[in-house]
């Protein structure tokens, strides 16, 4: 189960990075301030945060995991 959580976390972090890259590449075009480009940014940030949470909770980090 830990390996599945780690895999999901890594996939979400990578998806977030891709989403942020899409936001950066579309931020200089005519439709820069629309909902489509802002959703890339928001979804990218959320995917990175959730992916990091999955990754940290699925790894063995003794003292860090005992705090939560």
C-alpha positions as CSV (number, residue, x, y, z in Angstrom):
1,X,0.0,0.0,0.0
2,X,2.9,2.3,0.7
3,X,4.3,1.8,-2.8
4,X,0.9,2.7,-4.3
5,X,0.8,5.9,-2.2
6,X,4.3,6.7,-3.3
7,X,3.5,6.1,-6.9
8,X,0.3,8.3,-6.7
9,X,2.3,11.0,-5.0
10,X,5.0,11.1,-7.6
11,X,2.4,11.1,-10.4
12,X,0.6,14.0,-8.8
13,X,3.8,16.0,-8.3
14,X,4.8,15.5,-12.0
15,X,1.2,16.4,-13.1
16,X,1.4,19.5,-11.1
17,X,4.8,20.5,-12.6
18,X,3.4,19.9,-16.1
19,X,0.3,22.0,-15.2
20,X,2.5,24.8,-14.0
21,X,4.5,24.6,-17.2
22,X,1.3,24.9,-19.2
23,X,0.4,28.0,-17.1
24,X,3.7,29.6,-17.8
25,X,3.6,28.9,-21.6
26,X,0.0,30.2,-21.9
27,X,0.4,33.3,-19.7
28,X,1.9,35.4,-22.5
29,X,-1.0,34.9,-25.0
30,X,-4.1,37.0,-25.7
31,X,-6.3,34.9,-23.4
32,X,-3.9,35.2,-20.5
33,X,-6.3,36.4,-17.8
34,X,-9.1,33.9,-18.4
35,X,-10.3,31.0,-16.3
36,X,-8.5,28.5,-18.5
37,X,-5.0,29.7,-17.7
38,X,-5.8,30.4,-14.0
39,X,-7.1,26.9,-13.6
40,X,-3.7,25.5,-14.8
41,X,-2.1,27.4,-12.0
42,X,-4.6,26.4,-9.3
43,X,-4.7,22.7,-10.3
44,X,-0.9,22.6,-10.6
45,X,-0.4,24.0,-7.0
46,X,-3.1,21.6,-5.6
47,X,-1.6,18.6,-7.4
48,X,1.9,19.4,-6.1
49,X,0.7,19.8,-2.5
50,X,-1.4,16.7,-2.5
51,X,1.4,14.7,-4.3
52,X,3.9,15.8,-1.7
53,X,1.5,14.8,1.1
54,X,1.1,11.3,-0.5
55,X,4.9,11.0,-1.0
56,X,5.8,12.0,2.6
57,X,3.2,9.8,4.2
58,X,4.1,6.8,2.2
59,X,7.9,7.0,3.0
60,X,9.6,5.9,6.2
61,X,10.5,9.1,7.9
62,X,10.4,8.1,11.6
63,X,10.4,11.3,13.7
64,X,8.5,13.2,11.0
65,X,5.7,10.7,10.8
66,X,5.4,10.5,14.6
67,X,4.6,14.2,14.8
68,X,1.5,13.8,12.8
